[in-house]
């Protein structure tokens, strides 16, 4: 699909946008398509890398590194893929600093956890962040997931303290 916006006089207001709608697109969400868990202090943040060229932009609640994929189609999915980036903490929250959610890390680098139906639901997958910690660029992490039928809400969160560096999701994809 290709679309653009025009003023009443026919003047093109923006470059055309293109979006592919196919089976892979139905199994993929970018950070703008994921809900945040608490919607407390949601920002769109540009990555600080690469130094030259186009940089990814992430939608993130800086107080809670947690996202929701509502009604994810899990029938036939056997793997999940996360494209993630690490952002510096550049915020002075003052009294809101107590609202920052931290989660215990199981490994020194931390991990993303994906839970079924709620953030306290069954653990579907754990994606360690050790490889991503070694890169200043986006990193793709993959994990096998158990066979699960139907559509389910997925809760995805990063462990650790965002004040030590925030993790953000660029893209999330199910593989069949």
Phi, psi and omega in degrees: 000140178227129183216154174215168182249138180236148171284163179305333180274004178093357179291129179287122185273341182204163174296147177299144174254143180239136176222129177272131177244104180214187182300319180295322180295328179289341181256012185232142173224136171264176186297332177288340181265353177263142173279154170270158187288323185243341182053044182274304183221073187272128179229158168257115185244134176276137177295154178272003178222153359288163182292327178237146177096187183289135179250144176291152176239132184244145171261120187213142170271110187291347177268351185202105180283072188214135182227158177235131168254104182280136177055051176289132182278096188270351179305123176080354180287134179237350181213151176234141183233129177242130170258118189234158175223156179250128183243145177288151175273112182236045187230144173244099188271347180053246185289338179281354180302330180289345180275351182293125182272126174244148179229142182294132178274140175273340179230161181303324181277341185091184183198161167266137174244142177239122182246149182270130172073333175197170180289347175252006182284182180304141178286120180270320182200152172235130181240102182298147183259008183303314180294320181292330179296335183278352184243144173269353182256176175299146179230142177257127179247142178230152176209143172287148176233149179292153177301127181223132183265147172086188177259139182219151170284139176246132174253123183240123177219154176263140177274165180103190181248119183299339179291344175268004184130126183266141172259138180228150178264125173272316182206148177227132183220137173267142178245132177254000000 
